[in-house]
Amino acid sequence: MKKFLIVLSVIIILPIVALIAAIYFVDINNYKPEIEKLVAKYAKVDAKINGDMKIGISLKPSIEIADVSVSDQETKNPIAQIGAALVQFSIKPLLAKEFVVDTVQTDNTKIYYSATDYAEINNLDVSMESYDSPINVDIDTDVSGTNIKAKGTISSLKKLMESNFSEVEADIVVNAMGYTVDYKGKITDLDKDMKATGNYKVEYKKNVINGDVYVSMANKIPYVKLSANSNNINIADFGEQQSASISGALVSKADASELIKNTPVPFDYLKMVNADVVLKIKQLIVNSDVKLTDIDSVITVKNGVLSVNFKNIGAGSGKISGMIDANAATKSAALNLKGNDIIIQQLYTPIASASNPSFYIKEGGKTNFLFNLKSSGNDTDHLISNASGQVILLADSSVMKISSLDKLRGNIIVQILDKLQLKIGNSDMKLKCAVMRGDVAGGKVTYPKGIVVDAKDFYLVADGTINLNNDKINLSLQPFSGNITDTNISSILGSLLKINGTFQNPKVGINEKQTATAVVGAIATAGMYNVGDMMLSADGSPCHTALKGTEYANYFPEVKGVRNTVSDQYNNTKDAVKNLGKNIKNLGTDTKDAVKNQLGGMLKGLTGN
């Protein structure tokens, strides 16, 4: 900043001195050394005029100067290189022998921030009404292909010189990459430890953030204190594509899932600045369907340690709160977020209206969640493999209307429903509870009977693991029940499903060992083998069971005994198994072949192959 101010003073003082010299001398080029000495005296820098100087006589007298080098008087390090400058003077003050610079224009100005590195300003316009009036600055330049424009005022030349260029008041608007930054404040101690105070406003499309800012360069690590306030932020405006919908877990294609590509984690950035930031946003639009409100957060960075404290995030009439921490020294990070009493249809509006022909929530919808994770590592692969903690999502009783699965295509559970030819009717689905509980260790997520959907006519419990290190899925579904078309042996296979493969290529198939046991038992006993009872040691309170050992252990009550409603659903299945055994005996085929043929037929029915 100080170097920039010095350059401004040089391109103002130098022409004034040159004009004075021109009054007394015929060819000002012959007196470059004298001009350079006067600039050194008043601007406190060495200036070398390498090109020609020309006087222009018109309505606004002017001086053209080419190729000027500016360097530090003591270190001799370069400060700037001015390719060409045109300085115009106000004629009326000039008649009274007062020199007032009307306009300064420069081309190809390089301002050095090290001995070899510099920022280049293609076009710089400067004007001032008088020696003690604010300097008007207008910059239009390209940096690495990005156009940057800045326009505003800074302290007068008189004030700059009186403070030895150590203090400047600024009122500047900068435009770049679609952003507009408006800063009003004071920058002090430019000759040693720079400090800046003031207020700012950042605009991007219809997004506005404003507040107070304080910056200090007094210590080795810069310090920033900032308040950031906004009435409305739309995340979709900041990217080419809208952010992922909160319903992504339901509607994303099962065969399109990708592992996170290994990427270095830039922990060292946390060592570059210390900061205290207070962030308040009244409304955050995640996408057209999801909005968060009344965000109140405090962000601190100190000696490489980041702490983000979410005091409040309003979500669907509920609240999200928690912490995110990161430590550059230990290359570690932790996440602890909790969502309480979120009404999901208020958070995600498309499922809140009866006008949705496929799926909507008529009543209930209260949801809670917990993300409690920690890890360490230099890159995302190590963060995943070292991850530990727990993820919990639970939903209270609700009444849902499901008339079609078309909007939920691609989800693994929907694949299962498709394979089992679940009949979707017009009756309401009455959800008692739903849970997703995953225990994370070593990059593997274990679901100890931890995926539950418990409804009046729909019951699903999944148990198993997902390995985030290699994308492997290993889940068992026991039991599963529903309204199945053409009740037959496929009904019991719903309780014997396995999901394996990878996220890119998930496979829904039969738990072959349990299926073979059931069918062989049916054949051996001519159908008297009570396969339904074998499978239906169904938990009367699966949501309670899924949450054992967690802080939500008593959230859902424990119900003793088995689920009668599910057992009733299997009465027809038992009969089907008995008939299967009788039919096979009557055929007189070899038991192995019968089992093989039956399994082959069932597998074909499930997989569609």
RAMOFEN-V321513 format. One record per residue. N is the residue number from 0. RES is the residue in one small letter. SS is DSSP state (h for helix, s for strand, l for the rest). PSI is psi as a letter, one per 20 degrees, with the letter a starting at -180 (* if undefined). OMEGA is omega as a letter, one per 20 degrees, with the letter a starting at -180 (none if undefined). Layout:
BEGIN
<<N | RES | SS | PSI | OMEGA> <N | RES | SS | PSI | OMEGA>>
END
This chain:
BEGIN
<<0 | m | l | g | a> <1 | k | h | g | r> <2 | k | h | h | r> <3 | f | h | g | r> <4 | l | h | h | r> <5 | i | h | g | r> <6 | v | h | g | r> <7 | l | h | g | a> <8 | s | h | h | a> <9 | v | h | g | a> <10 | i | h | i | r> <11 | i | h | g | a> <12 | i | h | g | a> <13 | l | h | g | r> <14 | p | h | h | r> <15 | i | h | g | r> <16 | v | h | g | r> <17 | a | h | h | r> <18 | l | h | g | r> <19 | i | h | g | r> <20 | a | h | h | a> <21 | a | h | h | r> <22 | i | h | h | a> <23 | y | h | i | a> <24 | f | l | q | a> <25 | v | l | g | a> <26 | d | l | o | a> <27 | i | h | h | r> <28 | n | h | h | r> <29 | n | h | i | a> <30 | y | h | k | r> <31 | k | h | g | a> <32 | p | h | g | r> <33 | e | h | g | r> <34 | i | h | g | a> <35 | e | h | h | r> <36 | k | h | g | r> <37 | l | h | h | r> <38 | v | h | g | r> <39 | a | h | h | a> <40 | k | h | g | a> <41 | y | h | h | a> <42 | a | h | i | r> <43 | k | l | k | r> <44 | v | l | r | r> <45 | d | s | p | r> <46 | a | s | p | a> <47 | k | s | o | r> <48 | i | s | o | a> <49 | n | l | h | a> <50 | g | l | a | a> <51 | d | l | q | r> <52 | m | s | p | a> <53 | k | s | q | r> <54 | i | s | p | r> <55 | g | s | p | r> <56 | i | l | o | r> <57 | s | l | a | r> <58 | l | l | h | r> <59 | k | l | o | r> <60 | p | l | q | a> <61 | s | s | r | r> <62 | i | s | p | r> <63 | e | s | p | a> <64 | i | s | p | a> <65 | a | s | p | r> <66 | d | s | n | r> <67 | v | s | p | r> <68 | s | s | p | r> <69 | v | s | p | a> <70 | s | s | r | r> <71 | d | l | p | a> <72 | q | l | h | a> <73 | e | l | g | a> <74 | t | l | i | a> <75 | k | l | j | r> <76 | n | l | q | a> <77 | p | s | p | r> <78 | i | s | g | a> <79 | a | s | r | r> <80 | q | s | o | a> <81 | i | s | o | a> <82 | g | s | g | r> <83 | a | s | q | r> <84 | a | s | p | r> <85 | l | s | p | a> <86 | v | s | p | r> <87 | q | s | q | a> <88 | f | s | q | r> <89 | s | l | p | a> <90 | i | h | h | a> <91 | k | h | g | r> <92 | p | h | h | a> <93 | l | h | h | r> <94 | l | h | h | r> <95 | a | l | j | a> <96 | k | l | k | r> <97 | e | l | p | a> <98 | f | l | o | r> <99 | v | l | o | a> <100 | v | s | p | r> <101 | d | s | g | a> <102 | t | s | q | r> <103 | v | s | p | r> <104 | q | s | p | r> <105 | t | s | q | r> <106 | d | s | q | r> <107 | n | s | l | r> <108 | t | s | p | r> <109 | k | s | p | r> <110 | i | s | o | a> <111 | y | s | p | r> <112 | y | l | j | r> <113 | s | l | a | a> <114 | a | l | h | a> <115 | t | l | i | a> <116 | d | l | q | a> <117 | y | s | r | r> <118 | a | s | p | a> <119 | e | s | p | r> <120 | i | s | o | a> <121 | n | s | g | a> <122 | n | s | p | r> <123 | l | s | o | r> <124 | d | s | p | r> <125 | v | s | p | r> <126 | s | s | q | r> <127 | m | s | q | a> <128 | e | l | h | r> <129 | s | l | r | a> <130 | y | l | h | a> <131 | d | l | j | r> <132 | s | l | q | r> <133 | p | l | q | r> <134 | i | s | p | r> <135 | n | s | p | a> <136 | v | s | p | r> <137 | d | s | o | a> <138 | i | s | p | r> <139 | d | s | o | a> <140 | t | s | r | r> <141 | d | s | p | r> <142 | v | s | o | a> <143 | s | l | l | r> <144 | g | l | i | r> <145 | t | s | p | r> <146 | n | s | p | r> <147 | i | s | p | r> <148 | k | s | p | r> <149 | a | s | p | a> <150 | k | s | p | r> <151 | g | s | b | a> <152 | t | s | q | r> <153 | i | s | r | a> <154 | s | l | q | r> <155 | s | l | r | r> <156 | l | h | h | r> <157 | k | h | g | r> <158 | k | h | h | r> <159 | l | h | g | a> <160 | m | h | h | r> <161 | e | h | h | r> <162 | s | l | j | a> <163 | n | l | k | r> <164 | f | l | k | a> <165 | s | l | i | a> <166 | e | l | p | r> <167 | v | s | p | r> <168 | e | s | p | a> <169 | a | s | q | r> <170 | d | s | n | a> <171 | i | s | p | r> <172 | v | s | p | a> <173 | v | s | p | r> <174 | n | s | p | r> <175 | a | s | p | r> <176 | m | l | k | r> <177 | g | l | i | r> <178 | y | s | q | r> <179 | t | s | p | a> <180 | v | s | p | a> <181 | d | s | o | a> <182 | y | s | p | r> <183 | k | s | p | a> <184 | g | s | a | a> <185 | k | s | p | r> <186 | i | s | p | a> <187 | t | s | r | r> <188 | d | l | l | a> <189 | l | l | h | a> <190 | d | l | i | r> <191 | k | l | e | a> <192 | d | l | n | a> <193 | m | l | p | r> <194 | k | s | q | r> <195 | a | s | p | r> <196 | t | s | q | r> <197 | g | s | a | r> <198 | n | s | q | a> <199 | y | s | r | r> <200 | k | s | p | r> <201 | v | s | p | r> <202 | e | s | p | r> <203 | y | s | o | a> <204 | k | l | c | r> <205 | k | l | j | a> <206 | n | s | p | a> <207 | v | s | p | r> <208 | i | s | p | r> <209 | n | s | r | r> <210 | g | s | a | r> <211 | d | s | q | a> <212 | v | s | q | r> <213 | y | s | p | a> <214 | v | s | p | r> <215 | s | s | p | r> <216 | m | l | k | a> <217 | a | l | h | a> <218 | n | l | r | a> <219 | k | l | h | r> <220 | i | l | p | r> <221 | p | s | q | r> <222 | y | s | p | r> <223 | v | s | p | r> <224 | k | s | p | a> <225 | l | s | p | r> <226 | s | s | p | a> <227 | a | s | o | a> <228 | n | s | q | r> <229 | s | s | q | r> <230 | n | l | h | a> <231 | n | l | p | r> <232 | i | s | p | r> <233 | n | s | o | a> <234 | i | h | h | a> <235 | a | h | h | a> <236 | d | h | i | a> <237 | f | h | j | r> <238 | g | l | r | a> <239 | e | l | h | a> <240 | q | l | q | r> <241 | q | l | q | r> <242 | s | l | q | a> <243 | a | l | q | r> <244 | s | l | q | r> <245 | i | l | i | r> <246 | s | l | j | a> <247 | g | h | h | a> <248 | a | h | h | a> <249 | l | h | g | a> <250 | v | h | i | a> <251 | s | l | q | a> <252 | k | l | p | a> <253 | a | h | h | a> <254 | d | h | j | a> <255 | a | h | j | a> <256 | s | l | q | r> <257 | e | l | q | r> <258 | l | l | q | r> <259 | i | l | p | r> <260 | k | l | p | a> <261 | n | l | p | a> <262 | t | l | p | r> <263 | p | s | q | r> <264 | v | l | p | a> <265 | p | l | m | r> <266 | f | h | h | a> <267 | d | h | i | r> <268 | y | h | h | a> <269 | l | h | i | r> <270 | k | h | i | a> <271 | m | l | i | a> <272 | v | s | q | r> <273 | n | s | q | a> <274 | a | s | q | r> <275 | d | s | o | a> <276 | v | s | p | r> <277 | v | s | o | a> <278 | l | s | p | r> <279 | k | s | p | r> <280 | i | s | p | a> <281 | k | s | h | r> <282 | q | s | p | r> <283 | l | s | o | a> <284 | i | s | o | r> <285 | v | l | g | r> <286 | n | l | a | a> <287 | s | l | i | a> <288 | d | l | i | a> <289 | v | s | p | r> <290 | k | s | p | r> <291 | l | s | q | a> <292 | t | s | r | r> <293 | d | s | l | r> <294 | i | s | p | a> <295 | d | s | o | a> <296 | s | s | q | r> <297 | v | s | p | a> <298 | i | s | p | r> <299 | t | s | q | r> <300 | v | s | p | a> <301 | k | s | o | r> <302 | n | l | l | r> <303 | g | l | j | r> <304 | v | s | p | r> <305 | l | s | p | r> <306 | s | s | p | r> <307 | v | s | o | a> <308 | n | s | o | r> <309 | f | s | n | r> <310 | k | s | h | a> <311 | n | s | p | r> <312 | i | s | o | r> <313 | g | s | p | a> <314 | a | s | o | r> <315 | g | l | l | a> <316 | s | l | j | r> <317 | g | s | a | a> <318 | k | s | q | r> <319 | i | s | p | r> <320 | s | s | r | r> <321 | g | s | a | a> <322 | m | s | q | r> <323 | i | s | p | a> <324 | d | s | q | r> <325 | a | s | q | a> <326 | n | s | o | a> <327 | a | l | h | a> <328 | a | l | g | a> <329 | t | l | j | a> <330 | k | l | l | a> <331 | s | s | q | r> <332 | a | s | q | r> <333 | a | s | q | r> <334 | l | s | p | r> <335 | n | s | n | a> <336 | l | s | q | a> <337 | k | s | p | r> <338 | g | s | p | a> <339 | n | s | p | r> <340 | d | s | l | r> <341 | i | s | p | r> <342 | i | s | o | a> <343 | i | h | h | a> <344 | q | h | i | r> <345 | q | h | h | r> <346 | l | h | g | a> <347 | y | s | n | a> <348 | t | h | h | a> <349 | p | h | h | a> <350 | i | h | j | a> <351 | a | l | i | a> <352 | s | l | p | r> <353 | a | l | i | r> <354 | s | l | i | r> <355 | n | l | o | a> <356 | p | l | i | a> <357 | s | l | g | a> <358 | f | s | p | r> <359 | y | s | q | a> <360 | i | s | o | a> <361 | k | s | h | a> <362 | e | s | q | r> <363 | g | s | c | r> <364 | g | l | j | a> <365 | k | s | p | a> <366 | t | s | q | r> <367 | n | s | q | r> <368 | f | s | r | r> <369 | l | s | p | r> <370 | f | s | o | r> <371 | n | s | n | a> <372 | l | s | q | r> <373 | k | s | q | a> <374 | s | s | r | r> <375 | s | s | q | r> <376 | g | l | q | a> <377 | n | l | i | a> <378 | d | s | r | a> <379 | t | h | h | r> <380 | d | h | g | a> <381 | h | h | h | r> <382 | l | h | h | r> <383 | i | h | g | a> <384 | s | h | h | r> <385 | n | l | j | a> <386 | a | l | q | r> <387 | s | s | q | r> <388 | g | s | b | a> <389 | q | s | q | r> <390 | v | s | p | a> <391 | i | s | p | r> <392 | l | s | p | a> <393 | l | s | q | a> <394 | a | s | p | r> <395 | d | l | a | a> <396 | s | l | q | a> <397 | s | s | q | r> <398 | v | s | p | a> <399 | m | s | q | r> <400 | k | s | o | r> <401 | i | s | o | r> <402 | s | l | i | a> <403 | s | l | q | r> <404 | l | l | j | a> <405 | d | h | h | a> <406 | k | h | i | a> <407 | l | h | j | a> <408 | r | l | q | r> <409 | g | l | h | r> <410 | n | l | q | a> <411 | i | h | g | r> <412 | i | h | h | r> <413 | v | h | h | r> <414 | q | h | g | r> <415 | i | h | g | a> <416 | l | h | h | r> <417 | d | h | g | a> <418 | k | h | h | a> <419 | l | l | j | r> <420 | q | l | l | r> <421 | l | s | p | a> <422 | k | l | o | r> <423 | i | l | p | a> <424 | g | l | a | a> <425 | n | l | i | a> <426 | s | l | q | a> <427 | d | s | q | r> <428 | m | s | o | a> <429 | k | s | o | a> <430 | l | s | p | r> <431 | k | s | g | r> <432 | c | s | r | r> <433 | a | s | q | a> <434 | v | s | q | r> <435 | m | s | o | a> <436 | r | s | o | r> <437 | g | s | p | r> <438 | d | s | p | a> <439 | v | s | p | r> <440 | a | s | p | r> <441 | g | l | k | r> <442 | g | l | j | r> <443 | k | s | p | r> <444 | v | s | o | r> <445 | t | s | p | r> <446 | y | s | n | a> <447 | p | s | n | a> <448 | k | s | l | a> <449 | g | s | i | r> <450 | i | s | o | a> <451 | v | s | p | r> <452 | v | s | o | a> <453 | d | s | o | r> <454 | a | s | r | a> <455 | k | l | g | a> <456 | d | l | k | a> <457 | f | s | p | a> <458 | y | s | p | a> <459 | l | s | p | r> <460 | v | s | p | r> <461 | a | s | q | a> <462 | d | s | q | r> <463 | g | s | b | a> <464 | t | s | q | r> <465 | i | s | p | a> <466 | n | s | o | a> <467 | l | l | i | r> <468 | n | l | h | a> <469 | n | l | j | r> <470 | d | l | j | a> <471 | k | s | p | r> <472 | i | s | p | r> <473 | n | s | n | a> <474 | l | s | q | r> <475 | s | s | q | r> <476 | l | s | o | r> <477 | q | s | p | i> <478 | p | s | r | r> <479 | f | s | p | r> <480 | s | s | q | a> <481 | g | l | a | r> <482 | n | l | o | a> <483 | i | s | p | r> <484 | t | l | q | r> <485 | d | l | m | a> <486 | t | l | p | a> <487 | n | l | a | a> <488 | i | h | h | r> <489 | s | h | h | r> <490 | s | h | g | a> <491 | i | h | h | a> <492 | l | h | i | r> <493 | g | h | h | r> <494 | s | h | i | a> <495 | l | h | k | a> <496 | l | s | q | r> <497 | k | s | q | r> <498 | i | s | p | r> <499 | n | s | a | a> <500 | g | s | b | a> <501 | t | s | r | r> <502 | f | l | h | r> <503 | q | l | h | a> <504 | n | l | m | a> <505 | p | s | q | a> <506 | k | s | p | r> <507 | v | s | o | a> <508 | g | s | a | a> <509 | i | s | q | r> <510 | n | l | n | a> <511 | e | h | h | a> <512 | k | h | g | a> <513 | q | h | h | r> <514 | t | h | g | r> <515 | a | h | g | r> <516 | t | h | g | a> <517 | a | h | g | a> <518 | v | h | g | r> <519 | v | h | h | r> <520 | g | h | h | r> <521 | a | h | g | a> <522 | i | h | g | a> <523 | a | h | h | a> <524 | t | l | j | a> <525 | a | l | k | r> <526 | g | l | i | a> <527 | m | l | i | r> <528 | y | l | p | a> <529 | n | l | m | a> <530 | v | h | h | r> <531 | g | h | g | r> <532 | d | h | h | r> <533 | m | h | g | a> <534 | m | h | h | a> <535 | l | l | l | r> <536 | s | l | l | a> <537 | a | l | p | a> <538 | d | s | p | r> <539 | g | l | i | r> <540 | s | l | m | a> <541 | p | h | h | r> <542 | c | h | h | r> <543 | h | h | g | a> <544 | t | h | g | a> <545 | a | h | h | a> <546 | l | l | j | r> <547 | k | l | p | r> <548 | g | l | j | r> <549 | t | l | r | r> <550 | e | l | i | r> <551 | y | l | k | a> <552 | a | l | h | a> <553 | n | l | j | a> <554 | y | l | g | r> <555 | f | l | p | a> <556 | p | l | q | r> <557 | e | l | p | r> <558 | v | l | p | a> <559 | k | l | q | r> <560 | g | l | a | a> <561 | v | s | r | a> <562 | r | l | o | r> <563 | n | h | h | a> <564 | t | h | h | r> <565 | v | h | g | r> <566 | s | h | g | r> <567 | d | h | h | a> <568 | q | h | h | a> <569 | y | l | j | r> <570 | n | h | g | r> <571 | n | h | h | r> <572 | t | h | g | r> <573 | k | h | g | r> <574 | d | h | h | a> <575 | a | h | h | r> <576 | v | h | g | r> <577 | k | h | g | r> <578 | n | h | h | r> <579 | l | h | g | a> <580 | g | h | g | r> <581 | k | h | g | a> <582 | n | h | h | a> <583 | i | h | g | r> <584 | k | h | g | a> <585 | n | h | h | r> <586 | l | h | h | r> <587 | g | l | k | a> <588 | t | l | r | r> <589 | d | l | p | a> <590 | t | h | g | a> <591 | k | h | g | a> <592 | d | h | h | a> <593 | a | h | g | r> <594 | v | h | g | a> <595 | k | h | g | a> <596 | n | h | g | a> <597 | q | h | g | r> <598 | l | h | h | r> <599 | g | h | g | r> <600 | g | h | g | r> <601 | m | h | g | r> <602 | l | h | h | r> <603 | k | h | h | r> <604 | g | h | h | a> <605 | l | h | h | a> <606 | t | h | i | a> <607 | g | l | j | a> <608 | n | l | * | none>>
END
